[in-house]
Amino acid sequence: MKKIILITFSLVIIFGMHLILIKTNISYAYNINSGNNILNIGKNMIDNNEIIKGSCWNFIDTVYKRAGYNTNNRVTIFKETKNGGKYADVDIIMPGDWLYYINYSYNMIEHSGIFVKWVDKKKKIARILGYAGENRNLPGRYRDHDLRSVYNIIRPINNGTNISTQKNINGKICPSNLILNQNIKAPDEGKPYIRNGKYHWYTKNVVKEADILQKHLNRLGFNAGPVDGIIGPKTKSAILRLQKYLGTIADGYVGPKTRKLLNNSCN
């Protein structure tokens, strides 16, 4: 009997921690405006040959501050030790993120930079905006880096700034016009797009809420594209990114648990 109680108690703790993780991750949903703002500031500094002497950290910290993201407007969404062996899933990396990683091209030292875009995602090669460091008398630059070993990711968030504010999944229940009442499954490879109000091949029901799902995804910063009620590749990609942030299986299926979280994510 004691063993059963202990197992039950352990499961409750694990489940509770999982809910905390879900609520924490969604609070840091990516906002494309924030990322673009940081990249634009960094580009202007490079174009003007501006020199910020010090470490790679000093240059990036300056970029973030000039873009309006001081320490209280940044959040760590992934953190491990450099040599810990556990590194970030590349799918969670977004433009404007501040990355710490092992620099395979320079003595295997730790290095940091701002993610711009993928050059070859399969090989984990990315364009990075940064600075050479070591107190060199040089401006910032763009370089391609191997991101196999990213051990820290810092993301900008907005606290009342004039850029679209990040939304918190722990918000209030959404208004009736933003409530999802149906499960939605993004189409599999080769299947036709799902159109709002048309027959749904997966649930065998008429989908009337695809546009509401798109509104939620865009509002939370996952960029589902135009709100047109069509779940095509871009919306499906946004669903998968949402699921990765929630820590759930990335299968494109928006079921009861995800709907509940979205329905209670308004301010």
LUMTI-110867 format. One record per residue: residue number from 1; x, y, z of N, C-alpha, C in turn. Coordinates in nm, 4 decimals, decimal comma, m for minus. Layout:
    k      n.px      n.py      n.pz     ca.px     ca.py     ca.pz      c.px      c.py      c.pz
  NUM         X         Y         Z         X         Y         Z         X         Y         Z
...
// end
This chain:
    k      n.px      n.py      n.pz     ca.px     ca.py     ca.pz      c.px      c.py      c.pz
    1    0,0833   m0,1212    0,0000    0,0000    0,0000    0,0000    0,0867    0,1261    0,0000
    2    0,1913    0,1235    0,0848    0,2810    0,2392    0,0906    0,3483    0,2622   m0,0432
    3    0,3825    0,1515   m0,1116    0,4485    0,1619   m0,2412    0,3562    0,2269   m0,3437
    4    0,2285    0,1895   m0,3404    0,1305    0,2479   m0,4331    0,1154    0,3968   m0,4082
    5    0,1092    0,4343   m0,2784    0,0951    0,5769   m0,2433    0,2170    0,6553   m0,2912
    6    0,3374    0,5957   m0,2725    0,4611    0,6635   m0,3140    0,4649    0,6832   m0,4649
    7    0,4253    0,5806   m0,5402    0,4223    0,5911   m0,6865    0,3242    0,6977   m0,7305
    8    0,2046    0,6974   m0,6699    0,1015    0,7968   m0,7037    0,1512    0,9374   m0,6769
    9    0,2152    0,9560   m0,5598    0,2679    1,0875   m0,5224    0,3732    1,1337   m0,6219
   10    0,4605    1,0416   m0,6648    0,5659    1,0750   m0,7616    0,5066    1,1172   m0,8948
   11    0,4017    1,0458   m0,9378    0,3374    1,0797   m1,0645    0,2722    1,2169   m1,0583
   12    0,2134    1,2486   m0,9438    0,1507    1,3806   m0,9267    0,2549    1,4900   m0,9389
   13    0,3724    1,4683   m0,8762    0,4802    1,5680   m0,8827    0,5292    1,5859   m1,0251
   14    0,5508    1,4715   m1,0944    0,5987    1,4782   m1,2326    0,4989    1,5499   m1,3206
   15    0,3701    1,5172   m1,3057    0,2667    1,5815   m1,3866    0,2595    1,7301   m1,3580
   16    0,2723    1,7646   m1,2269    0,2681    1,9054   m1,1902    0,3839    1,9821   m1,2500
   17    0,5045    1,9224   m1,2466    0,6212    1,9874   m1,3057    0,6051    2,0014   m1,4555
   18    0,5402    1,9032   m1,5197    0,5176    1,9120   m1,6639    0,4265    2,0300   m1,6970
   19    0,3247    2,0512   m1,6144    0,2349    2,1651   m1,6368    0,3094    2,2964   m1,6192
   20    0,3980    2,3005   m1,5192    0,4776    2,4221   m1,4994    0,5626    2,4494   m1,6214
   21    0,6241    2,3433   m1,6763    0,7076    2,3589   m1,7957    0,6252    2,4104   m1,9116
   22    0,5051    2,3553   m1,9280    0,4180    2,4005   m2,0359    0,3881    2,5493   m2,0210
   23    0,3520    2,5892   m1,8986    0,3132    2,7282   m1,8768    0,4320    2,8215   m1,8912
   24    0,5503    2,7728   m1,8536    0,6696    2,8564   m1,8649    0,7102    2,8755   m2,0089
   25    0,7168    2,7683   m2,0850    0,7661    2,7769   m2,2222    0,6810    2,8666   m2,3092
   26    0,5490    2,8562   m2,2987    0,4631    2,9336   m2,3872    0,4745    3,0834   m2,3591
   27    0,5155    3,1180   m2,2369    0,5333    3,2590   m2,2037    0,6447    3,3225   m2,2862
   28    0,7332    3,2392   m2,3392    0,8479    3,2899   m2,4113    0,8350    3,2646   m2,5609
   29    0,7119    3,2573   m2,6082    0,6877    3,2336   m2,7503    0,7606    3,3380   m2,8337
   30    0,8108    3,2936   m2,9455    0,8887    3,3816   m3,0317    0,8018    3,4897   m3,0936
   31    0,8539    3,6114   m3,0953    0,7865    3,7238   m3,1577    0,8749    3,7737   m3,2718
   32    0,8249    3,7628   m3,3945    0,9048    3,7971   m3,5121    0,9473    3,9438   m3,5126
   33    0,8650    4,0320   m3,4556    0,9007    4,1746   m3,4505    1,0235    4,1970   m3,3621
   34    1,0291    4,1239   m3,2499    1,1439    4,1366   m3,1599    1,2714    4,0905   m3,2284
   35    1,2639    3,9745   m3,2947    1,3814    3,9220   m3,3642    1,4303    4,0146   m3,4734
   36    1,3379    4,0652   m3,5541    1,3757    4,1559   m3,6630    1,4346    4,2857   m3,6101
   37    1,3802    4,3345   m3,4995    1,4301    4,4580   m3,4394    1,5772    4,4432   m3,4003
   38    1,6100    4,3324   m3,3369    1,7479    4,3067   m3,2948    1,8408    4,2925   m3,4150
   39    1,7961    4,2184   m3,5155    1,8806    4,1993   m3,6343    1,9040    4,3307   m3,7080
   40    1,8038    4,4160   m3,7114    1,8190    4,5462   m3,7783    1,9189    4,6350   m3,7048
   41    1,9119    4,6353   m3,5714    2,0061    4,7148   m3,4929    2,1486    4,6635   m3,5156
   42    2,1649    4,5323   m3,5120    2,2970    4,4741   m3,5342    2,3510    4,5053   m3,6723
   43    2,2642    4,4987   m3,7736    2,3060    4,5293   m3,9108    2,3513    4,6743   m3,9230
   44    2,2788    4,7659   m3,8605    2,3167    4,9074   m3,8657    2,4541    4,9294   m3,8021
   45    2,4814    4,8598   m3,6920    2,6109    4,8734   m3,6264    2,7233    4,8213   m3,7161
   46    2,6975    4,7118   m3,7862    2,7974    4,6570   m3,8779    2,8171    4,7496   m3,9973
   47    2,7054    4,7982   m4,0543    2,7135    4,8874   m4,1702    2,7909    5,0149   m4,1375
   48    2,7795    5,0595   m4,0119    2,8487    5,1814   m3,9697    2,9894    5,1532   m3,9152
   49    3,0333    5,0281   m3,9273    3,1667    4,9881   m3,8788    3,1898    5,0272   m3,7336
   50    3,0848    5,0163   m3,6542    3,0955    5,0549   m3,5138    3,1703    4,9472   m3,4355
   51    3,2635    4,9898   m3,3539    3,3456    4,8961   m3,2783    3,3068    4,8986   m3,1305
   52    3,2725    4,7835   m3,0778    3,2452    4,7664   m2,9350    3,3505    4,6679   m2,8837
   53    3,4584    4,7215   m2,8304    3,5703    4,6362   m2,7889    3,5347    4,5607   m2,6608
   54    3,5883    4,4400   m2,6525    3,5629    4,3558   m2,5360    3,5477    4,2115   m2,5803
   55    3,4484    4,1458   m2,5275    3,4215    4,0069   m2,5638    3,3041    4,0022   m2,6614
   56    3,2766    3,8824   m2,7128    3,1590    3,8671   m2,7991    3,0338    3,9065   m2,7220
   57    3,0340    3,8802   m2,5902    2,9211    3,9138   m2,5042    2,8937    4,0634   m2,5054
   58    2,9982    4,1451   m2,4973    2,9813    4,2906   m2,4916    2,9111    4,3451   m2,6152
   59    2,9485    4,2936   m2,7311    2,8876    4,3399   m2,8555    2,7386    4,3046   m2,8588
   60    2,7044    4,1801   m2,8284    2,5656    4,1366   m2,8364    2,4810    4,2058   m2,7309
   61    2,5374    4,2230   m2,6117    2,4658    4,2943   m2,5058    2,4317    4,4361   m2,5505
   62    2,5238    4,4999   m2,6212    2,4986    4,6355   m2,6724    2,3867    4,6352   m2,7764
   63    2,3895    4,5358   m2,8658    2,2834    4,5243   m2,9672    2,1482    4,5103   m2,8993
   64    2,1392    4,4216   m2,8031    2,0127    4,3975   m2,7323    1,9643    4,5234   m2,6604
   65    2,0548    4,5919   m2,5930    2,0157    4,7118   m2,5182    1,9658    4,8215   m2,6131
   66    2,0338    4,8388   m2,7264    1,9916    4,9426   m2,8210    1,8576    4,9083   m2,8858
   67    1,8287    4,7795   m2,8939    1,6998    4,7374   m2,9494    1,5894    4,7465   m2,8445
   68    1,6253    4,7800   m2,7209    1,5257    4,7967   m2,6149    1,5100    4,6755   m2,5258
   69    1,6055    4,5815   m2,5335    1,5941    4,4589   m2,4544    1,7049    4,4537   m2,3499
   70    1,6778    4,5176   m2,2349    1,7697    4,5129   m2,1234    1,7529    4,3790   m2,0515
   71    1,8205    4,3610   m1,9411    1,8178    4,2312   m1,8733    1,6774    4,1883   m1,8330
   72    1,5885    4,2836   m1,8022    1,4521    4,2474   m1,7628    1,3638    4,2181   m1,8824
   73    1,4170    4,2325   m2,0037    1,3417    4,2008   m2,1254    1,4069    4,0850   m2,2003
   74    1,4750    4,0003   m2,1267    1,5373    3,8827   m2,1861    1,5005    3,7613   m2,1012
   75    1,4919    3,6473   m2,1656    1,4621    3,5260   m2,0913    1,5466    3,4120   m2,1480
   76    1,5957    3,3272   m2,0608    1,6710    3,2097   m2,1025    1,5739    3,0957   m2,1289
   77    1,5669    3,0500   m2,2534    1,4727    2,9432   m2,2863    1,5408    2,8069   m2,2910
   78    1,6732    2,8047   m2,2873    1,7467    2,6788   m2,2813    1,8816    2,7062   m2,2170
   79    1,9208    2,6189   m2,1218    2,0509    2,6384   m2,0592    2,1064    2,5059   m2,0089
   80    2,2255    2,4749   m2,0545    2,3022    2,3600   m2,0070    2,4472    2,4063   m1,9942
   81    2,5344    2,3178   m1,9524    2,6758    2,3536   m1,9451    2,7420    2,3266   m2,0797
   82    2,8521    2,3949   m2,1029    2,9213    2,3832   m2,2316    2,9573    2,2384   m2,2648
   83    3,0077    2,1675   m2,1686    3,0546    2,0303   m2,1925    2,9608    1,9263   m2,1315
   84    2,8374    1,9655   m2,1108    2,7430    1,8742   m2,0475    2,6919    1,7646   m2,1379
   85    2,7056    1,7836   m2,2677    2,6620    1,6808   m2,3612    2,5180    1,6923   m2,4060
   86    2,4377    1,7769   m2,3395    2,2995    1,7975   m2,3798    2,2891    1,9360   m2,4437
   87    2,2530    1,9368   m2,5711    2,2486    2,0632   m2,6436    2,1095    2,0895   m2,6995
   88    2,0851    2,2123   m2,7386    1,9513    2,2567   m2,7775    1,9049    2,1927   m2,9076
   89    1,7762    2,1660   m2,9149    1,7114    2,1243   m3,0390    1,7134    2,2444   m3,1336
   90    1,7688    2,2283   m3,2519    1,7833    2,3420   m3,3434    1,6491    2,3997   m3,3859
   91    1,5414    2,3215   m3,3736    1,4110    2,3708   m3,4161    1,3571    2,4823   m3,3279
   92    1,4130    2,4991   m3,2078    1,3625    2,6061   m3,1220    1,4378    2,7368   m3,1425
   93    1,5436    2,7353   m3,2243    1,6243    2,8554   m3,2480    1,5553    2,9453   m3,3503
   94    1,5426    3,0728   m3,3180    1,4731    3,1688   m3,4030    1,5601    3,2929   m3,4289
   95    1,5358    3,3651   m3,5399    1,6119    3,4869   m3,5690    1,6072    3,5869   m3,4534
   96    1,7238    3,6370   m3,4180    1,7331    3,7328   m3,3080    1,7713    3,6689   m3,1754
   97    1,7660    3,5360   m3,1660    1,8047    3,4680   m3,0427    1,9550    3,4838   m3,0180
   98    1,9897    3,5007   m2,8924    2,1292    3,5099   m2,8494    2,1741    3,3698   m2,8107
   99    2,2712    3,3161   m2,8831    2,3146    3,1782   m2,8645    2,4547    3,1705   m2,8059
  100    2,4728    3,0751   m2,7150    2,6058    3,0372   m2,6686    2,6322    2,8972   m2,7220
  101    2,7485    2,8761   m2,7820    2,7756    2,7475   m2,8448    2,9270    2,7222   m2,8488
  102    2,9621    2,5970   m2,8747    3,1025    2,5615   m2,8915    3,1463    2,6033   m3,0310
  103    3,2544    2,6797   m3,0365    3,3047    2,7290   m3,1647    3,4027    2,6267   m3,2225
  104    3,3512    2,5394   m3,3088    3,4340    2,4338   m3,3662    3,5419    2,4880   m3,4605
  105    3,5203    2,6076   m3,5112    3,6159    2,6631   m3,6074    3,7286    2,7420   m3,5403
  106    3,7230    2,7551   m3,4064    3,8269    2,8331   m3,3382    3,8542    2,7738   m3,2000
  107    3,9386    2,6742   m3,1973    3,9926    2,6168   m3,0735    3,8870    2,5585   m2,9781
  108    3,7688    2,5312   m3,0281    3,6635    2,4688   m2,9473    3,6260    2,5528   m2,8242
  109    3,6463    2,6833   m2,8325    3,6134    2,7686   m2,7187    3,4648    2,7996   m2,7187
  110    3,4158    2,8521   m2,6075    3,2759    2,8954   m2,6046    3,2653    3,0287   m2,6774
  111    3,1576    3,0456   m2,7483    3,1373    3,1673   m2,8259    2,9888    3,2013   m2,8224
  112    2,9554    3,3236   m2,8519    2,8145    3,3618   m2,8578    2,7900    3,4526   m2,9778
  113    2,6681    3,4511   m3,0256    2,6297    3,5323   m3,1405    2,4788    3,5358   m3,1538
  114    2,4321    3,6161   m3,2465    2,2885    3,6315   m3,2708    2,2512    3,5522   m3,3952
  115    2,1552    3,4641   m3,3801    2,1126    3,3808   m3,4929    2,0411    3,4649   m3,5979
  116    2,0813    3,4480   m3,7251    2,0200    3,5205   m3,8362    1,9313    3,4273   m3,9187
  117    1,9921    3,3199   m3,9697    1,9153    3,2252   m4,0512    1,9964    3,0972   m4,0688
  118    1,9292    2,9941   m4,1174    1,9987    2,8699   m4,1479    2,0616    2,8770   m4,2868
  119    2,1833    2,8334   m4,2970    2,2508    2,8184   m4,4255    2,2325    2,6747   m4,4742
  120    2,2484    2,5810   m4,3818    2,2233    2,4392   m4,4093    2,1747    2,3765   m4,2785
  121    2,0433    2,3707   m4,2640    1,9876    2,3253   m4,1359    2,0211    2,1801   m4,1067
  122    2,0249    2,0958   m4,2104    2,0560    1,9544   m4,1889    2,1944    1,9374   m4,1271
  123    2,2879    2,0197   m4,1705    2,4239    2,0140   m4,1165    2,4406    2,1064   m3,9966
  124    2,3341    2,1801   m3,9626    2,3315    2,2726   m3,8493    2,4304    2,3882   m3,8673
  125    2,4415    2,4342   m3,9921    2,5249    2,5503   m4,0222    2,4350    2,6726   m4,0342
  126    2,4680    2,7779   m3,9614    2,3820    2,8966   m3,9571    2,4621    3,0241   m3,9745
  127    2,3947    3,1272   m4,0255    2,4524    3,2614   m4,0346    2,4365    3,3281   m3,8984
  128    2,5476    3,3770   m3,8447    2,5502    3,4372   m3,7119    2,5996    3,5815   m3,7206
  129    2,5309    3,6690   m3,6485    2,5738    3,8084   m3,6362    2,6474    3,8200   m3,5031
  130    2,7725    3,8665   m3,5085    2,8471    3,8739   m3,3839    2,9762    3,9524   m3,3968
  131    3,0658    3,9263   m3,3040    3,1919    3,9997   m3,2942    3,3011    3,8998   m3,2585
  132    3,4211    3,9221   m3,3113    3,5307    3,8266   m3,2918    3,5725    3,8136   m3,1463
  133    3,5515    3,9185   m3,0654    3,5893    3,9134   m2,9245    3,7368    3,9379   m2,9030
  134    3,7842    3,8970   m2,7843    3,9254    3,9107   m2,7469    3,9736    4,0550   m2,7566
  135    3,8841    4,1481   m2,7317    3,9171    4,2913   m2,7276    3,9744    4,3435   m2,8592
  136    3,9345    4,2815   m2,9694    3,9888    4,3215   m3,0989    3,9276    4,4525   m3,1467
  137    4,0079    4,5273   m3,2187    3,9643    4,6570   m3,2702    3,8925    4,6369   m3,4050
  138    3,7819    4,5625   m3,3991    3,7071    4,5264   m3,5196    3,5578    4,5485   m3,4989
  139    3,4854    4,5786   m3,6069    3,3389    4,5903   m3,5958    3,2748    4,4510   m3,5919
  140    3,1444    4,4480   m3,5742    3,0719    4,3220   m3,5806    3,0763    4,2649   m3,7212
  141    3,0286    4,1430   m3,7362    3,0380    4,0774   m3,8665    2,9354    3,9644   m3,8756
  142    2,9172    3,9152   m3,9980    2,8377    3,7960   m4,0221    2,9334    3,6802   m4,0533
  143    2,9108    3,5682   m3,9888    2,9900    3,4485   m4,0145    2,8991    3,3263   m4,0065
  144    2,9374    3,2203   m4,0786    2,8631    3,0948   m4,0711    2,9267    3,0070   m3,9637
  145    2,8425    2,9544   m3,8747    2,8920    2,8749   m3,7634    2,8183    2,7418   m3,7543
  146    2,8881    2,6454   m3,6989    2,8334    2,5129   m3,6719    2,7580    2,5185   m3,5384
  147    2,6280    2,4907   m3,5419    2,5467    2,4987   m3,4201    2,5081    2,3612   m3,3659
  148    2,5971    2,2657   m3,3787    2,5702    2,1337   m3,3220    2,5625    2,1382   m3,1698
  149    2,6327    2,2341   m3,1099    2,6454    2,2348   m2,9639    2,6055    2,3693   m2,9048
  150    2,4779    2,4029   m2,9182    2,4241    2,5243   m2,8556    2,3801    2,4880   m2,7142
  151    2,4373    2,5540   m2,6155    2,4072    2,5175   m2,4772    2,3352    2,6273   m2,3992
  152    2,3102    2,7406   m2,4631    2,2364    2,8475   m2,3952    2,1650    2,9317   m2,5004
  153    2,0370    2,9577   m2,4800    1,9596    3,0410   m2,5723    1,8866    3,1479   m2,4921
  154    1,9125    3,2725   m2,5279    1,8453    3,3867   m2,4646    1,7545    3,4511   m2,5684
  155    1,6337    3,4828   m2,5276    1,5352    3,5381   m2,6216    1,4807    3,6704   m2,5691
  156    1,4590    3,7685   m2,6580    1,3989    3,8948   m2,6142    1,2500    3,8773   m2,5861
  157    1,2022    3,9413   m2,4812    1,0589    3,9467   m2,4548    1,0211    4,0917   m2,4322
  158    0,8940    4,1203   m2,4456    0,8467    4,2582   m2,4338    0,7598    4,2755   m2,3111
  159    0,7914    4,3753   m2,2325    0,7117    4,4068   m2,1135    0,6542    4,5467   m2,1275
  160    0,5484    4,5583   m2,2066    0,4835    4,6870   m2,2216    0,5503    4,7800   m2,3199
  161    0,6396    4,7305   m2,4054    0,7019    4,8167   m2,5036    0,6079    4,8367   m2,6210
  162    0,6495    4,9165   m2,7195    0,5624    4,9462   m2,8327    0,5646    4,8348   m2,9376
  163    0,6446    4,7307   m2,9149    0,6427    4,6159   m3,0036    0,5398    4,5188   m2,9484
  164    0,4806    4,4355   m3,0338    0,3773    4,3428   m2,9915    0,4175    4,2696   m2,8640
  165    0,3352    4,2802   m2,7606    0,3665    4,2216   m2,6312    0,3544    4,0708   m2,6334
  166    0,4464    4,0028   m2,5682    0,4370    3,8580   m2,5559    0,3140    3,8222   m2,4731
  167    0,2489    3,7133   m2,5109    0,1301    3,6679   m2,4409    0,1661    3,5540   m2,3469
  168    0,0916    3,5431   m2,2403    0,1183    3,4427   m2,1395    0,0062    3,3408   m2,1382
  169    0,0424    3,2139   m2,1442   m0,0581    3,1087   m2,1475   m0,1378    3,1036   m2,0185
  170   m0,0871    3,1675   m1,9144   m0,1584    3,1707   m1,7873   m0,2561    3,2873   m1,7796
  171   m0,2964    3,3409   m1,8929   m0,3867    3,4547   m1,8939   m0,5308    3,4154   m1,8635
  172   m0,6223    3,5033   m1,8987   m0,7641    3,4790   m1,8726   m0,8265    3,4039   m1,9897
  173   m0,9474    3,3558   m1,9665   m1,0184    3,2867   m2,0733   m1,0463    3,3845   m2,1871
  174   m1,0332    3,3380   m2,3089   m1,0492    3,4241   m2,4258   m1,1969    3,4542   m2,4527
  175   m1,2259    3,5623   m2,5259   m1,3647    3,5911   m2,5630   m1,4219    3,4802   m2,6512
  176   m1,5530    3,4751   m2,6601   m1,6208    3,3651   m2,7294   m1,5762    3,3499   m2,8747
  177   m1,5398    3,4625   m2,9399   m1,4985    3,4537   m3,0804   m1,3573    3,3979   m3,0977
  178   m1,2881    3,3685   m2,9851   m1,1550    3,3098   m2,9917   m1,1481    3,1743   m2,9200
  179   m1,2627    3,1133   m2,8967   m1,2657    2,9840   m2,8299   m1,2624    2,8720   m2,9337
  180   m1,1675    2,7813   m2,9166   m1,1588    2,6628   m3,0027   m1,2417    2,5508   m2,9415
  181   m1,3386    2,5013   m3,0157   m1,4254    2,3946   m2,9677   m1,3976    2,2611   m3,0352
  182   m1,3167    2,2616   m3,1403   m1,2907    2,1401   m3,2147   m1,1420    2,1064   m3,2161
  183   m1,1132    1,9775   m3,2178   m0,9756    1,9330   m3,2400   m0,9409    1,9527   m3,3873
  184   m0,8167    1,9890   m3,4123   m0,7740    2,0129   m3,5506   m0,6430    1,9390   m3,5758
  185   m0,6366    1,8697   m3,6853   m0,5153    1,7964   m3,7241   m0,4625    1,8536   m3,8552
  186   m0,3390    1,9026   m3,8528   m0,2774    1,9521   m3,9757   m0,2616    1,8367   m4,0744
  187   m0,2713    1,8636   m4,2029   m0,2650    1,7553   m4,3020   m0,1285    1,6881   m4,3061
  188   m0,1277    1,5588   m4,3310   m0,0035    1,4855   m4,3482    0,0557    1,5157   m4,4854
  189    0,1766    1,4722   m4,5049    0,2458    1,4932   m4,6320    0,1624    1,4374   m4,7470
  190    0,1385    1,5192   m4,8479    0,0644    1,4749   m4,9654   m0,0858    1,4875   m4,9546
  191   m0,1361    1,5188   m4,8344   m0,2807    1,5361   m4,8163   m0,3201    1,6784   m4,8541
  192   m0,4463    1,6999   m4,8949   m0,4894    1,8357   m4,9308   m0,4955    1,9265   m4,8089
  193   m0,4838    2,0570   m4,8342   m0,4941    2,1544   m4,7261   m0,6317    2,1456   m4,6615
  194   m0,6367    2,1837   m4,5328   m0,7647    2,1892   m4,4626   m0,8199    2,3305   m4,4765
  195   m0,9405    2,3404   m4,5257   m1,0028    2,4711   m4,5451   m1,1186    2,4889   m4,4481
  196   m1,1272    2,6058   m4,3888   m1,2293    2,6326   m4,2887   m1,3689    2,6104   m4,3461
  197   m1,4494    2,5307   m4,2753   m1,5855    2,5052   m4,3201   m1,5977    2,3895   m4,4162
  198   m1,4858    2,3259   m4,4508   m1,4877    2,2126   m4,5422   m1,4719    2,0819   m4,4647
  199   m1,5036    1,9728   m4,5286   m1,4974    1,8410   m4,4654   m1,3551    1,8089   m4,4228
  200   m1,3401    1,7628   m4,2991   m1,2100    1,7343   m4,2412   m1,1828    1,5851   m4,2527
  201   m1,0798    1,5489   m4,3273   m1,0515    1,4077   m4,3521   m1,0096    1,3321   m4,2269
  202   m0,9588    1,4061   m4,1240   m0,9046    1,3383   m4,0060   m1,0128    1,3139   m3,9004
  203   m1,0889    1,4168   m3,8650   m1,1894    1,4032   m3,7601   m1,3270    1,3682   m3,8161
  204   m1,3406    1,3715   m3,9468   m1,4681    1,3437   m4,0139   m1,5749    1,4477   m3,9782
  205   m1,5299    1,5655   m3,9402   m1,6223    1,6743   m3,9088   m1,5943    1,7948   m3,9975
  206   m1,6870    1,8899   m3,9943   m1,6659    2,0156   m4,0646   m1,5826    2,1077   m3,9752
  207   m1,4717    2,1552   m4,0265   m1,3846    2,2432   m3,9489   m1,4331    2,3873   m3,9634
  208   m1,4663    2,4486   m3,8523   m1,5143    2,5864   m3,8555   m1,4209    2,6816   m3,7814
  209   m1,3117    2,6302   m3,7313   m1,2293    2,7106   m3,6416   m1,0826    2,7190   m3,6824
  210   m1,0524    2,6834   m3,8054   m0,9127    2,6918   m3,8490   m0,8617    2,8348   m3,8408
  211   m0,9476    2,9311   m3,8726   m0,9038    3,0708   m3,8663   m0,8795    3,1161   m3,7217
  212   m0,9589    3,0617   m3,6276   m0,9375    3,0957   m3,4860   m0,8020    3,0424   m3,4391
  213   m0,7703    2,9216   m3,4807   m0,6404    2,8647   m3,4462   m0,5280    2,9519   m3,5005
  214   m0,5421    2,9988   m3,6246   m0,4402    3,0852   m3,6844   m0,4251    3,2157   m3,6062
  215   m0,5372    3,2703   m3,5596   m0,5322    3,3937   m3,4805   m0,4540    3,3714   m3,3515
  216   m0,4785    3,2576   m3,2862   m0,4053    3,2259   m3,1638   m0,2561    3,2121   m3,1916
  217   m0,2226    3,1388   m3,2962   m0,0815    3,1162   m3,3288   m0,0090    3,2469   m3,3572
  218   m0,0733    3,3349   m3,4329   m0,0117    3,4645   m3,4640   m0,0035    3,5523   m3,3397
  219   m0,1073    3,5496   m3,2579   m0,1111    3,6328   m3,1378   m0,0015    3,5929   m3,0403
  220    0,0292    3,4635   m3,0357    0,1312    3,4137   m2,9445    0,2716    3,4167   m3,0041
  221    0,2818    3,4613   m3,1308    0,4128    3,4803   m3,1906    0,4658    3,3647   m3,2721
  222    0,3788    3,2703   m3,3138    0,4271    3,1543   m3,3889    0,4136    3,1698   m3,5404
  223    0,3608    3,2823   m3,5859    0,3590    3,3197   m3,7277    0,2998    3,2110   m3,8177
  224    0,1659    3,2031   m3,8160    0,0944    3,1071   m3,9004    0,0610    3,1640   m4,0374
  225    0,1027    3,2887   m4,0625    0,0714    3,3509   m4,1906   m0,0646    3,4184   m4,1883
  226   m0,1206    3,4510   m4,3062   m0,2507    3,5182   m4,3131   m0,3602    3,4350   m4,2469
  227   m0,4530    3,5016   m4,1803   m0,5675    3,4325   m4,1206   m0,6705    3,4105   m4,2312
  228   m0,6634    3,2935   m4,2934   m0,7488    3,2641   m4,4080   m0,8277    3,1344   m4,3915
  229   m0,8153    3,0713   m4,2734   m0,8890    2,9482   m4,2509   m0,8338    2,8294   m4,3274
  230   m0,7150    2,8425   m4,3843   m0,6543    2,7333   m4,4604   m0,5307    2,6837   m4,3856
  231   m0,5352    2,5597   m4,3420   m0,4204    2,5043   m4,2728   m0,3309    2,4367   m4,3762
  232   m0,2369    2,5163   m4,4251   m0,1396    2,4685   m4,5218   m0,0048    2,4519   m4,4553
  233    0,1041    2,4513   m4,5328    0,2379    2,4271   m4,4773    0,2808    2,5280   m4,3709
  234    0,2493    2,6572   m4,3907    0,2953    2,7589   m4,2956    0,2241    2,7453   m4,1618
  235    0,0918    2,7218   m4,1666    0,0173    2,7044   m4,0421    0,0582    2,5750   m3,9730
  236    0,0789    2,4704   m4,0515    0,1228    2,3441   m3,9920    0,2572    2,3620   m3,9218
  237    0,3483    2,4354   m3,9846    0,4786    2,4611   m3,9238    0,4630    2,5363   m3,7919
  238    0,3691    2,6322   m3,7884    0,3438    2,7085   m3,6655    0,2892    2,6174   m3,5557
  239    0,2020    2,5241   m3,5924    0,1478    2,4285   m3,4950    0,2600    2,3438   m3,4361
  240    0,3495    2,2975   m3,5220    0,4599    2,2139   m3,4755    0,5525    2,2914   m3,3820
  241    0,5773    2,4196   m3,4136    0,6614    2,5016   m3,3255    0,5929    2,5230   m3,1903
  242    0,4604    2,5438   m3,1941    0,3842    2,5578   m3,0695    0,4000    2,4328   m2,9845
  243    0,3857    2,3166   m3,0463    0,3950    2,1919   m2,9721    0,5338    2,1717   m2,9124
  244    0,6373    2,2127   m2,9852    0,7727    2,2011   m2,9312    0,7882    2,2885   m2,8069
  245    0,7305    2,4086   m2,8112    0,7374    2,4972   m2,6958    0,6589    2,4420   m2,5779
  246    0,5485    2,3724   m2,6067    0,4675    2,3149   m2,5002    0,5292    2,1880   m2,4441
  247    0,6265    2,1335   m2,5158    0,6881    2,0100   m2,4714    0,6047    1,8875   m2,5022
  248    0,5088    1,9007   m2,5951    0,4237    1,7882   m2,6329    0,4749    1,7264   m2,7627
  249    0,4124    1,6165   m2,8034    0,4522    1,5500   m2,9270    0,4204    1,6410   m3,0455
  250    0,5213    1,6656   m3,1292    0,5025    1,7528   m3,2453    0,4450    1,6714   m3,3607
  251    0,3119    1,6555   m3,3594    0,2454    1,5753   m3,4616    0,1409    1,6539   m3,5411
  252    0,1301    1,7849   m3,5118    0,0342    1,8667   m3,5853   m0,1088    1,8531   m3,5378
  253   m0,1306    1,7787   m3,4307   m0,2663    1,7564   m3,3802   m0,2954    1,8490   m3,2629
  254   m0,3906    1,9395   m3,2808   m0,4324    2,0304   m3,1732   m0,5522    1,9663   m3,1050
  255   m0,5241    1,8966   m2,9944   m0,6274    1,8222   m2,9230   m0,6807    1,8970   m2,8028
  256   m0,7548    1,8290   m2,7160   m0,8225    1,8941   m2,6019   m0,7297    1,9721   m2,5092
  257   m0,6112    1,9156   m2,4746   m0,5215    1,9844   m2,3810   m0,4669    2,1138   m2,4405
  258   m0,4249    2,1060   m2,5676   m0,3715    2,2260   m2,6328   m0,4805    2,3311   m2,6501
  259   m0,6016    2,2866   m2,6864   m0,7130    2,3817   m2,7024   m0,7410    2,4529   m2,5708
  260   m0,7365    2,3780   m2,4607   m0,7632    2,4398   m2,3300   m0,6604    2,5464   m2,2979
  261   m0,5333    2,5155   m2,3254   m0,4287    2,6137   m2,3008   m0,4470    2,7390   m2,3847
  262   m0,4791    2,7189   m2,5134   m0,4992    2,8328   m2,6031   m0,6215    2,9135   m2,5628
  263   m0,7283    2,8451   m2,5236   m0,8531    2,9135   m2,4866   m0,8369    2,9966   m2,3600
  264   m0,7330    2,9690   m2,2825   m0,7084    3,0439   m2,1586   m0,5815    3,1273   m2,1666
  265   m0,5468    3,1702   m2,2861   m0,4192    3,2420   m2,3043   m0,4379    3,3911   m2,3293
  266   m0,5592    3,4419   m2,3141   m0,5842    3,5844   m2,3430   m0,5613    3,6706   m2,2189
  267   m0,5372    3,7993   m2,2434   m0,5174    3,8944   m2,1321   m0,6420    3,9765   m2,1108
// end
